[in-house]
Amino acid sequence: MKIARVIVDVPTSQTNRLFDYRIPEHLESVVGRGMRVVIPFGPRKIMGFVIEVTGETKLDKLKDIVDVMDFTPVLTNELIDLGKWISETTLCLYITAFQAMLPQVLKAKYKKELWLLAEEEELNDDLAKLFAGRAVISYEDLQDSTVSYRQVQKGIQDGLLEVQYKVKGRETKKTETFIAPAVDVMKLEEAYEDLSKGAKKQRLILSYFLENPEEVHRRKLLEVLSTTTASLKPLIEKGLLEEVHKEVYRDPYQDREYERTTPFDLTEEQAGAIEPILQSIEHKEHHTFLLHGVTGSGKTEVYLQSIQKVIDQGKEAIVLVPEIALTPQMVERFKGRFGSKVAVLHSALSYGEKYDEWRKIQRKEVQVVVGARSAIFAPFENVGIIIIDEEHESSYKQEDYPRYHARDVAIKRGEHHHCPVVLGSATPTLESFARAKKDVYKLLSLKKRMNEQAMPEVEKVDMREELRAGNRSMFSHVLHEKILDRIQKGEQVVLFLNRRGYSTFVMCRDCGHVMECPHCDIALTYHRRSERLKCHYCSYEEAMPTICPSCESDSIRYFGTGTQKVEESLGQLIPEARIIRMDVDTTRRKGAHERLLTQFANQEADILLGTQMIAKGLDFANVTLVGVLAADALLHLPDFRSSEKTFQLLTQVSGRAGRHKLPGEVIVQSYTPEHYSIELASQYDYDAFFLKEMQMRKMFQYPPYYFLVLLTVSHPNQMYTMDITKQMGQFLRNHLSDNSIILGPTPSPLTRIKDRYRYQCMIKYRDEPSLLKIMNRLFQIHEDAIQNNDLQITIDFQPYQLM
């Protein structure tokens, strides 16, 4: 007897273990580790992952597996072990970790049906009318009817009805139809002669196949002959032609011809940096390299040539880039070098496209995957290198369960495959750079730009001085003049603003009342196009008021600056300027991101105005001026990384100017230009910034000197939330060592979101060997409240969002 040990698709801590199921004889040769199966669980049928197949069980009575959902495992042996490791280190459920590794379409859908177990005469009138002679009805039919759930419940208790769950796989394969001759040429000729002269279109189709007896795409056939399916149908019905359905991939990049590129000759610096990586690939050794290269120093070429070496060995490569840098330019570089060997995974693809790209990887049809965070789980089995570009990006950290960091997963996979992991950045995180200084990572440096171009000159403008001089606009005199100058010369400008929306908040000038979200403790943001106020946390929205709800005055004004407002002011200031605005609102639709960038590349606009998404990876030869409008927007957030994030953003955005022959210039507008992160970013002095920021971190006991854990508790009742958080703080003080520092409980900076109150505790520690056990225990103590009392507890071992 064969037994499958299964993790079931029920995300609760009671079911977070293996369940044994008997594999029926007809499935014995099919069921294997890493497959999804349909299993009975209580009264319903659900999906589960087979974690092991064994011949032993401690149970006397076992249920049978009902069906398999896959014929090839969706999780490799390595991914199953990786899932267990993620589950243990982030304290998430096994099922959550495994689901995170798969494309959305592989998550099962459950369809509820109501089955009639008795004769219809035994039902009351309402139920009899509902079934109307059917033995099975869908749950939707019940929801659409007037029958009360109480009647259904009674019918189930009396044994007349039963609810059954049908597990449906969602994956759909895309097929296209081809038409081919179903008989030999002789028979086609006979049929052609037999057709009446009136059947012109049918004769036309047959004569086409007499000349081209191969199969042809149905759409192409109908287009070439300017005919319709009506003429084709009779020929298929007579058995002269046949339809052939072929599976095709939904490839978002198939319509594009990528110009093939060849490797460049490396500069001396690049050759020095790539050598240790190639050695590591050659000797099948795992090392983590930190490639610290200024913007435009040719990091991508080092990646491409390292990947080539891996492909030559018959192995595979995983390349992670931040979601916002997954621009068509980036895809083009990889497709141009490796052609159809590349699969691309990112959030702008439809579920079907993602699934098809994932299947190419699973079927070993590609050797390189380029994608955002989740591409780290690509089901490759012979990885030769893992590259994380812009490693400092906080988007590599998943912000809900499983709260993994792609860098840690990459290093874990690198150890398994004995291959190098390369972390690249112009502004590495302090943690990574500190590890490289201590030789935990190997540091590789690129200090010069590839074309020996100087980094663009940076000029800081003190906006306090502008105000004193009577300039109340958001553009300093110097920036205004330089934009005009560039437009006259036919050069292009990039303007960067660190937020979206039209205006940050709306306030009454008479009484000071600020329009706030009724469900969250946050001011509503004004959106000009729809004349509405929106909450960016819970999606609540309302119309822009004309009078103050507090004092009924009509002095309601907008405060702050958003991209829409900047666009409008620019239009008034420089009416001749052609502007492209890029932010979350203008890039919502599929393909919008690419369309806007292509317009800018084709010089259909003078100014590209945008939020963070334009700070990364863009390379336009004609951009000679970059303006940063509110450099200190990030500095005043309650986050110990705010200086680091400001330094990184300013450096990245400055790197967009003067990348080719024309020299570049950067104007940074700020109300605190003397702040060390703005000062040092304008000098491109990463080393000085690193030393200064490390002093601050040491003084205030923050990473990399200490590890952090953020514990957040939320519940609709404020007193209850506060109370539970206090109890947890006390529990931690009793169980953690005296060297650990426990801060809180305090209200979260955003105390209420979606009508739930949020309190937090922070743990700072250097060495706490039993930390995972203690945190797990904390969960167990409050398990009942989580199940029955709507309590939510989140534990983040590497918090990037402290709000």
C-alpha positions in Angstrom: 0.0 0.0 0.0 1.3 3.4 -0.9 0.7 6.4 1.3 0.9 10.1 0.3 1.8 12.6 3.0 0.0 15.8 2.1 -0.1 19.5 3.1 -3.7 20.5 2.8 -5.0 23.8 1.4 -6.5 25.0 4.7 -4.5 27.9 6.0 -4.9 27.4 9.8 -2.3 26.5 12.4 -4.2 23.3 13.4 -3.9 21.9 9.9 -0.2 23.0 9.4 1.1 19.5 9.4 1.2 16.4 7.1 -1.9 14.3 6.6 -1.7 10.7 5.4 -3.9 9.5 2.5 -4.0 6.2 0.7 -3.0 6.3 -3.0 -5.6 4.2 -4.9 -4.2 1.5 -7.2 -5.1 3.3 -10.4 -3.1 6.4 -9.2 -0.1 4.5 -7.7 2.1 5.0 -10.7 1.1 8.7 -11.1 1.3 10.3 -7.7 4.7 11.8 -6.9 6.3 14.3 -4.6 5.5 17.9 -5.5 2.2 17.2 -7.2 -1.2 18.7 -6.4 -3.9 16.2 -5.5 -7.7 16.4 -4.7 -8.4 14.9 -1.3 -11.4 14.5 1.0 -11.1 16.7 4.1 -14.0 16.7 6.5 -17.2 17.0 4.4 -15.5 18.6 1.4 -12.9 17.9 -1.2 -9.9 20.2 -1.3 -6.5 20.5 -2.9 -3.2 19.5 -1.3 0.5 19.2 -2.1 2.1 15.7 -1.9 5.3 16.2 0.3 6.4 12.6 0.4 5.3 9.2 -0.8 5.9 6.3 1.7 4.8 2.8 2.5 4.2 3.4 6.2 1.5 5.1 8.3 0.7 5.1 12.1 -3.1 5.3 11.3 -5.5 2.4 11.0 -8.0 4.0 8.7 -7.1 6.2 5.8 -9.1 8.1 3.2 -8.2 7.7 -0.5 -6.9 10.5 -2.7 -9.7 11.4 -5.1 -7.8 12.6 -8.1 -4.5 14.2 -9.3 -4.4 17.8 -10.5 -1.0 17.5 -12.2 0.9 14.8 -14.1 4.2 16.5 -13.6 5.2 17.9 -10.2 4.7 21.7 -9.8 7.2 21.8 -7.0 10.7 20.3 -7.4 12.4 18.5 -4.5 14.5 21.6 -3.9 11.4 23.9 -3.8 9.7 21.6 -1.3 12.7 21.8 1.1 12.9 25.6 0.4 9.2 26.0 1.3 9.8 24.3 4.6 12.7 26.5 5.4 10.7 29.7 4.5 7.9 28.5 6.7 10.2 27.9 9.7 12.2 31.2 9.3 9.3 33.5 8.7 6.7 31.7 10.9 4.2 31.3 8.1 2.1 28.2 7.3 3.5 25.5 4.9 0.6 26.0 2.5 1.3 29.8 2.4 5.0 29.2 1.5 4.1 26.7 -1.3 1.4 28.8 -2.8 3.8 31.8 -3.0 6.1 29.8 -5.2 3.5 29.1 -7.9 1.8 31.3 -10.5 -1.7 32.5 -9.6 -3.5 30.2 -12.0 -2.2 27.1 -10.1 -4.1 28.1 -7.0 -7.1 25.9 -6.9 -10.7 27.3 -7.2 -13.4 25.7 -5.2 -16.9 25.4 -6.6 -19.8 24.7 -4.2 -22.7 22.5 -5.4 -25.9 21.5 -3.6 -26.8 17.8 -4.1 -30.3 16.3 -3.6 -30.0 13.0 -1.7 -33.8 12.3 -1.4 -36.8 12.3 -3.7 -38.1 15.7 -4.7 -41.5 15.0 -3.0 -39.8 15.0 0.4 -38.7 18.6 0.1 -40.8 21.6 1.1 -42.2 23.8 -1.7 -39.4 26.4 -1.7 -36.6 23.7 -2.0 -38.6 21.7 -4.6 -39.0 24.9 -6.7 -35.2 25.6 -6.3 -34.2 22.1 -7.6 -37.0 22.0 -10.3 -36.3 18.5 -11.3 -32.5 18.7 -11.1 -30.3 16.5 -8.9 -27.5 19.0 -8.5 -27.6 22.8 -8.5 -24.7 25.3 -8.2 -24.3 27.4 -5.1 -24.8 30.5 -7.3 -28.4 29.3 -8.0 -29.1 29.2 -4.3 -27.6 32.7 -3.8 -29.8 34.1 -6.6 -33.0 32.5 -5.2 -35.2 33.6 -2.3 -34.7 30.4 -0.3 -33.3 31.1 3.1 -30.0 29.5 4.2 -31.9 28.2 7.3 -34.1 26.0 5.1 -31.0 24.6 3.4 -29.3 24.0 6.7 -32.3 22.1 8.0 -32.4 20.1 4.7 -28.7 19.1 5.3 -29.4 18.2 9.0 -32.4 16.0 7.9 -30.2 14.2 5.4 -32.1 15.5 2.3 -29.4 17.7 0.9 -25.6 17.8 0.9 -23.0 20.5 0.0 -20.2 19.2 -2.2 -17.0 21.1 -3.1 -15.6 20.7 -6.5 -12.0 21.5 -6.9 -11.2 23.1 -10.2 -7.7 23.8 -11.6 -7.7 27.2 -13.2 -4.9 26.7 -15.7 -6.1 27.1 -19.2 -3.8 26.3 -22.1 -4.2 28.6 -25.1 -4.9 26.7 -28.4 -5.1 28.0 -31.9 -6.9 26.4 -34.8 -5.1 25.2 -38.0 -6.8 23.8 -41.1 -5.2 20.8 -43.0 -6.3 18.5 -45.8 -7.9 15.3 -44.4 -7.5 13.3 -47.6 -4.8 13.0 -50.3 -4.4 15.3 -53.3 -6.2 13.0 -55.7 -9.4 13.1 -53.6 -9.2 16.8 -53.2 -9.0 17.2 -57.0 -12.1 14.9 -57.4 -14.0 16.9 -54.8 -12.9 20.2 -56.6 -14.3 18.9 -59.9 -17.6 17.7 -58.3 -18.3 21.1 -56.6 -21.0 23.2 -58.4 -19.8 26.4 -60.1 -21.9 28.4 -57.6 -19.8 27.2 -54.7 -17.1 29.7 -55.6 -15.6 30.2 -52.1 -15.4 26.4 -51.5 -13.7 25.9 -54.8 -11.3 28.7 -53.9 -10.4 27.0 -50.6 -9.8 23.6 -52.2 -7.6 25.1 -55.0 -5.6 26.8 -52.2 -4.9 23.4 -50.6 -4.2 21.8 -54.0 -1.3 24.3 -54.4 -0.3 24.3 -50.7 -1.1 20.9 -49.2 0.3 21.8 -45.7 -1.7 22.9 -42.6 -2.3 26.6 -42.3 -3.6 28.9 -39.5 -7.3 29.3 -39.9 -7.2 33.1 -39.5 -4.5 33.4 -42.1 -6.4 31.1 -44.6 -9.6 33.2 -44.2 -7.7 36.4 -44.6 -5.7 35.4 -47.7 -8.8 34.1 -49.4 -11.1 36.9 -48.1 -13.7 34.3 -47.1 -15.6 33.2 -43.9 -16.0 30.2 -41.7 -19.4 29.5 -43.4 -17.6 28.5 -46.6 -15.0 26.4 -44.7 -17.6 24.4 -42.6 -19.1 22.3 -45.3 -15.7 21.1 -46.5 -14.8 20.0 -42.9 -18.2 18.3 -42.5 -17.6 16.3 -45.7 -14.2 15.1 -44.3 -12.1 16.8 -47.0 -10.4 19.2 -44.5 -9.9 18.9 -40.8 -9.3 21.3 -37.9 -6.1 20.8 -35.9 -5.9 22.4 -32.5 -2.4 23.3 -31.4 -1.3 24.6 -28.1 0.5 28.0 -28.3 2.2 30.1 -25.6 0.7 33.5 -24.7 4.0 35.3 -25.2 3.8 39.0 -24.4 7.0 39.5 -26.4 6.4 37.3 -29.5 5.4 40.1 -31.9 8.7 41.8 -31.3 11.9 41.4 -33.2 14.8 41.8 -30.8 18.0 42.9 -32.5 20.7 40.3 -31.6 23.6 41.8 -29.6 27.1 40.5 -29.2 29.2 40.7 -26.0 31.2 44.0 -25.7 34.9 44.1 -24.9 35.1 44.6 -21.2 36.9 47.5 -19.7 39.8 46.7 -17.4 37.6 47.3 -14.3 34.8 45.0 -15.7 37.3 42.2 -16.5 38.6 42.5 -12.9 35.1 42.3 -11.5 33.9 39.3 -13.7 37.0 37.2 -13.1 36.0 35.9 -9.5 32.4 35.3 -10.7 33.6 33.1 -13.6 36.0 31.3 -11.3 33.1 30.5 -9.0 31.0 29.2 -11.9 34.0 27.1 -13.2 34.7 25.5 -9.8 31.0 25.1 -8.9 31.5 27.0 -5.6 28.9 29.1 -3.8 30.0 32.7 -3.1 27.9 35.8 -2.6 29.4 38.7 -4.5 28.5 42.4 -4.0 29.0 44.2 -7.3 29.3 47.9 -6.3 29.3 49.9 -9.5 28.3 53.6 -10.1 25.3 54.2 -12.4 26.3 53.6 -16.0 29.4 51.5 -15.1 28.3 48.5 -17.2 27.0 46.1 -14.5 24.5 44.7 -17.0 27.3 43.6 -19.3 29.0 41.8 -16.5 25.7 40.0 -15.8 25.2 39.0 -19.4 28.7 37.6 -19.9 28.5 35.6 -16.6 25.2 34.2 -17.8 26.7 33.2 -21.1 29.3 31.2 -19.3 26.5 29.4 -17.3 24.5 28.7 -20.5 27.6 27.3 -22.2 27.8 24.8 -19.3 24.2 23.7 -20.0 23.0 25.4 -16.8 20.3 28.0 -15.9 20.3 31.6 -14.7 17.9 33.5 -12.5 18.0 37.3 -12.8 15.9 39.5 -10.4 15.3 43.2 -11.2 13.0 45.5 -9.2 9.4 45.6 -10.5 9.7 49.2 -11.6 13.0 48.6 -13.4 11.5 45.7 -15.4 11.2 48.2 -18.3 11.1 47.0 -21.9 14.7 48.3 -22.1 15.8 45.7 -19.6 13.9 42.9 -21.3 15.4 43.9 -24.6 18.9 43.6 -23.3 18.4 40.0 -22.2 16.2 38.9 -25.2 18.7 40.6 -27.5 21.6 38.6 -26.1 19.9 35.2 -25.4 16.8 35.3 -27.7 14.2 32.7 -27.0 16.2 31.2 -24.1 14.7 33.9 -21.9 11.4 33.8 -19.9 10.1 37.0 -18.3 8.0 37.1 -15.2 6.5 40.3 -13.8 3.2 41.8 -12.6 2.2 43.5 -15.8 1.6 40.1 -17.5 -1.8 38.6 -17.4 -2.3 35.4 -15.3 -2.3 33.3 -18.5 0.9 34.9 -19.8 2.6 34.3 -16.4 1.5 30.7 -16.4 2.8 30.1 -19.9 6.2 31.7 -19.1 6.4 29.6 -15.9 5.6 26.4 -18.0 8.4 27.2 -20.4 10.7 27.2 -17.3 9.2 24.0 -15.9 9.5 22.2 -19.3 13.2 23.2 -19.6 12.5 25.2 -22.8 14.4 28.3 -21.5 17.7 28.7 -19.6 17.3 32.3 -18.3 14.4 33.8 -16.3 14.3 37.6 -15.8 11.7 38.7 -13.3 10.6 40.6 -10.2 10.8 39.1 -6.6 8.8 35.9 -7.1 11.0 34.8 -10.1 13.4 33.6 -7.4 11.2 30.5 -7.2 11.6 29.6 -10.9 11.4 25.7 -11.0 14.9 25.3 -12.5 16.8 22.2 -11.4 20.3 23.1 -12.5 21.0 26.7 -11.5 24.4 28.1 -12.4 24.1 31.7 -11.2 21.6 34.0 -9.5 21.8 37.8 -10.0 19.9 40.4 -8.0 20.2 43.8 -9.7 19.6 47.0 -7.6 19.9 44.8 -4.5 19.1 47.8 -2.3 15.4 47.9 -3.5 12.9 47.3 -0.7 10.5 45.6 -3.2 12.7 42.4 -2.8 11.0 42.0 0.6 7.5 40.5 0.6 5.3 42.6 2.8 2.7 39.9 3.6 3.0 36.2 4.5 5.4 34.6 3.7 7.5 37.6 4.6 10.7 36.4 2.8 13.5 38.5 1.4 14.4 37.4 -2.1 18.1 37.9 -1.2 18.0 35.3 1.5 16.1 32.9 -0.7 18.7 33.5 -3.5 21.6 32.7 -1.1 19.8 29.6 0.1 19.3 28.4 -3.5 22.9 29.3 -4.3 24.2 27.1 -1.5 22.0 24.2 -2.8 23.2 24.5 -6.4 26.9 25.4 -5.5 26.7 28.5 -7.6 27.5 32.2 -7.2 24.9 34.8 -6.2 25.7 38.3 -7.5 24.1 41.4 -5.8 24.5 44.5 -7.9 23.9 48.1 -6.9 25.3 51.7 -7.2 24.1 52.2 -3.6 24.1 48.9 -1.7 22.1 48.6 1.5 24.2 49.3 4.6 23.7 45.7 5.7 25.1 44.3 2.4 28.0 46.7 2.3 28.9 46.0 6.0 28.9 42.2 5.2 31.2 42.8 2.2 33.5 44.9 4.5 33.6 41.9 6.9 34.3 39.5 4.0 31.0 37.6 4.4 30.3 38.8 0.8 33.1 39.3 -1.7 33.2 43.0 -2.8 33.7 43.8 -6.5 33.9 47.5 -7.5 33.3 49.4 -10.7 34.2 53.1 -10.0 34.1 54.5 -13.6 31.3 54.9 -16.1 31.8 52.7 -19.2 32.3 55.5 -21.7 34.6 57.3 -19.3 31.9 60.0 -19.1 32.0 62.1 -15.9 29.1 61.7 -13.5 26.7 64.7 -14.1 27.3 67.9 -12.1 24.8 68.3 -9.2 23.6 71.7 -8.1 21.7 72.0 -4.8 19.0 74.7 -4.6 17.8 75.9 -1.1 14.1 76.4 -1.5 14.0 78.5 1.7 16.0 81.1 -0.2 13.6 81.0 -3.2 10.7 81.6 -0.8 12.5 84.6 0.7 13.1 86.0 -2.8 9.3 85.8 -3.4 9.3 82.7 -5.6 6.3 80.7 -4.4 6.2 78.2 -7.3 7.6 74.7 -7.1 10.3 75.5 -9.6 13.4 77.4 -8.6 14.6 80.2 -10.9 17.6 78.1 -11.9 15.6 75.0 -12.7 13.1 77.0 -14.8 15.9 78.6 -16.8 17.7 75.3 -17.4 14.4 73.6 -18.6 13.8 76.4 -21.1 17.4 76.2 -22.3 17.2 72.4 -22.9 13.9 72.8 -24.8 15.5 75.4 -27.1 18.4 73.1 -27.7 16.1 70.1 -28.5 17.4 68.2 -25.5 15.2 66.3 -23.0 14.5 66.7 -19.2 13.5 64.2 -16.5 11.7 65.7 -13.5 11.3 63.5 -10.4 8.8 63.9 -7.6 8.5 61.5 -4.8 4.7 61.1 -4.6 1.5 60.8 -6.7 -1.9 62.4 -6.8 -2.7 66.1 -7.3 -2.2 67.4 -3.9 -1.2 65.8 -0.6 -4.2 66.9 1.5 -7.1 69.3 1.7 -7.5 71.7 4.6 -9.8 74.5 5.6 -7.9 77.8 5.9 -10.3 79.2 8.5 -10.5 76.4 11.1 -7.6 74.2 10.1 -9.9 71.1 9.6 -8.1 68.4 7.4 -10.3 66.0 5.4 -9.5 62.6 6.8 -10.5 59.0 5.9 -13.3 57.8 8.2 -11.7 54.3 8.3 -8.0 55.1 8.6 -5.9 57.7 10.5 -4.7 59.4 7.3 -5.5 62.5 5.4 -7.4 62.0 2.1 -5.5 62.7 -1.2 -7.0 65.0 -3.8 -7.2 63.6 -7.3 -7.8 66.4 -9.8 -9.1 64.4 -12.8 -12.1 62.9 -11.0 -12.4 65.9 -8.5 -12.4 63.3 -5.7 -10.6 62.7 -2.4 -9.2 59.2 -2.1 -7.6 57.1 0.7 -4.5 55.3 -0.6 -4.8 52.7 2.2 -8.4 51.4 2.1 -9.7 52.8 -1.3 -12.4 54.9 0.4 -13.3 57.9 -1.7 -15.7 60.9 -1.6 -16.4 64.0 -3.7 -14.3 67.1 -3.1 -16.3 69.3 -0.7 -17.0 73.0 -1.5 -17.5 74.0 2.1 -15.7 72.9 5.2 -17.8 70.1 7.1 -16.5 71.5 10.4 -17.1 75.3 10.2 -18.9 75.7 6.9 -16.4 78.1 5.5 -15.6 78.0 1.8 -11.9 78.6 2.2 -10.9 75.0 1.4 -7.5 74.7 -0.2 -5.1 72.1 -1.4 -1.7 71.7 0.3 1.4 69.9 -0.9 2.5 68.8 -4.4 1.5 65.9 -6.5 2.5 64.9 -10.0 -0.8 66.2 -11.5 -0.2 69.6 -9.9 3.4 69.8 -11.1 2.2 68.9 -14.6 -0.4 71.7 -14.5 2.1 74.3 -13.1 4.6 73.4 -15.8 2.0 73.9 -18.5 1.3 77.4 -17.2 5.1 78.2 -16.8 6.3 76.7 -20.0 3.3 76.4 -22.3 5.4 75.1 -25.3 6.7 72.1 -23.3 5.4 68.7 -24.3 5.1 66.7 -21.1 4.7 63.0 -20.4 3.5 62.1 -16.8 4.3 58.7 -15.4 2.9 57.7 -12.1 0.6 54.9 -10.7 -2.5 56.7 -12.2 -1.2 57.0 -15.8 0.4 53.5 -16.0 -2.6 51.5 -14.7 -3.5 50.0 -18.1 -1.6 47.2 -19.5 1.3 48.3 -21.8 0.9 52.0 -20.7 4.3 52.0 -19.0 6.0 50.9 -22.2 4.0 53.2 -24.5 4.9 56.3 -22.5 8.6 55.4 -22.4 8.6 54.7 -26.2 7.1 58.1 -26.9 9.8 59.7 -24.8 12.5 57.7 -26.4 11.2 58.8 -29.8 11.5 62.4 -28.6 7.7 63.0 -28.8 8.0 64.9 -25.5 10.5 67.3 -23.9 9.9 66.5 -20.3 9.3 63.2 -18.5 7.7 63.9 -15.2 7.3 61.0 -12.8 7.5 59.3 -9.4 9.9 56.5 -8.3 9.2 54.4 -11.4 11.4 56.7 -13.5 14.4 56.6 -11.2 15.6 53.2 -12.3 17.2 51.6 -15.3 16.2 54.1 -17.9 18.7 55.0 -20.5 18.0 57.9 -22.9 20.8 59.5 -24.9 19.1 62.8 -25.2 18.4 63.5 -21.5 20.8 66.1 -20.2 19.0 67.6 -17.3 17.4 65.9 -14.3 15.4 67.9 -11.7 14.5 66.6 -8.3 11.6 68.6 -7.0 11.2 67.6 -3.3 14.4 65.9 -2.3 13.5 65.8 1.3 10.0 64.3 1.0 11.4 61.0 2.3 13.6 62.4 5.0 10.9 63.1 7.5 9.2 59.8 7.6 9.3 57.8 10.9 11.8 55.3 9.5 15.4 54.7 10.5 16.2 54.0 6.8 14.9 57.4 5.5 18.4 58.9 5.0 19.6 55.8 3.3 16.5 55.7 1.0 17.0 59.4 0.1 20.7 58.9 -0.7 19.8 55.9 -2.9 17.0 57.6 -4.8 19.0 60.8 -5.4 22.0 58.8 -6.7 19.8 56.6 -8.9 17.9 59.5 -10.4 21.0 61.6 -11.0 22.4 58.6 -13.0 19.7 59.2 -15.6 21.5 62.3 -17.0 24.4 62.4 -19.4 24.7 58.7 -20.0 25.9 59.1 -23.6 27.8 61.8 -25.5 26.0 64.9 -24.2 27.1 66.0 -20.7 24.4 65.9 -18.0 23.4 68.2 -15.2 21.2 67.6 -12.0 19.3 70.2 -10.0 18.2 69.1 -6.5 15.6 71.3 -4.8 15.4 70.9 -1.1 14.3 72.7 2.1 17.2 71.0 4.0 20.1 70.9 1.5 22.6 70.7 4.3 21.4 67.2 5.4 24.3 64.8 5.0 22.3 62.3 2.7 21.5 65.1 0.2 25.0 66.7 0.6 26.8 63.4 0.0 24.5 62.1 -2.8 25.2 65.3 -4.7 29.0 64.4 -4.5 28.3 60.7 -5.3 30.3 59.8 -2.2 28.9 56.5 -1.1 31.9 55.6 1.2 31.5 58.8 3.2 27.7 58.3 3.4 28.3 54.7 4.6 30.6 55.8 7.4 28.4 58.7 8.5 25.2 56.5 8.5 26.9 53.6 10.2 27.8 56.0 13.1 24.1 56.9 13.4 23.0 53.3 13.3 25.5 52.3 15.9 24.5 55.2 18.2 20.8 54.3 18.0 21.2 50.5 17.9 19.8 49.8 14.5 20.8 47.3 11.7 23.4 46.3 10.7 24.6 46.5 14.4 21.4 45.0 15.7 18.7 42.7 14.2 15.1 43.9 14.3 11.8 42.1 14.8 8.5 44.1 14.4 5.4 42.7 16.1 2.2 44.3 15.0 -1.2 43.6 16.6 -4.5 44.7 15.1 -8.2 44.5 16.1 -11.3 46.6 15.7 -11.4 47.4 19.4 -8.6 49.9 20.4 -8.5 49.0 24.2 -8.4 45.3 23.4 -5.5 45.8 20.9 -3.5 47.9 23.4 -4.1 45.3 26.1 -3.0 42.3 24.1 0.1 44.1 22.9 1.0 44.9 26.5 0.7 41.2 27.4 2.9 40.3 24.5 5.5 42.9 25.5 5.5 41.5 29.0 5.8 37.9 27.7 8.9 38.9 25.6 10.5 40.7 28.5 10.1 37.5 30.6 11.5 35.1 27.9 14.1 36.9 25.9 17.7 37.5 27.2 18.6 40.7 29.1 20.7 41.9 26.1 17.7 42.2 23.9 15.9 45.6 23.8 12.1 45.6 23.7 10.4 48.8 22.7 6.7 49.4 23.1 3.9 48.7 23.0 3.2 51.9 21.1 0.5 52.8 18.5 1.7 52.2 14.9 2.5 55.5 13.0 -0.7 54.8 11.1 -2.8 53.8 14.1 -6.0 52.9 12.3 -6.4 51.3 8.8 -9.6 49.9 7.5 -11.3 50.4 10.9 -8.7 48.2 12.7 -6.4 49.7 15.4 -2.8 48.8 15.2 -0.2 48.6 18.0 3.4 47.4 17.8 6.4 46.2 19.7 9.9 46.2 18.4 12.7 43.8 19.4 16.3 44.8 18.9 18.8 41.9 19.5 22.3 40.7 18.5 22.1 37.1 19.5 18.9 35.3 20.5 19.3 31.6 19.6 15.7 30.6 20.7 14.0 33.6 19.1 11.9 31.5 16.6 10.7 29.2 19.4 9.7 32.1 21.6 7.8 33.9 18.8 6.1 30.6 17.8 5.0 30.2 21.4 3.6 33.7 21.3 1.4 32.7 18.4 0.2 29.6 20.2 -0.8 31.4 23.3 -3.1 33.7 21.3 -4.4 31.1 18.9 -7.9 31.1 20.2 -8.2 34.9 19.9 -6.9 34.7 16.4 -9.4 32.0 15.4 -12.5 33.4 17.2 -11.9 37.0 18.1 -10.7 38.6 14.9 -7.3 39.3 16.3 -4.4 39.6 13.8 -0.8 39.2 14.8 2.1 39.8 12.3 5.7 39.1 13.1 8.3 40.5 10.7 11.9 39.4 11.1 13.3 41.9 8.6 11.0 44.9 8.7 11.3 47.4 5.9 7.9 49.0 6.4 7.7 50.5 9.9 4.4 52.4 9.3 
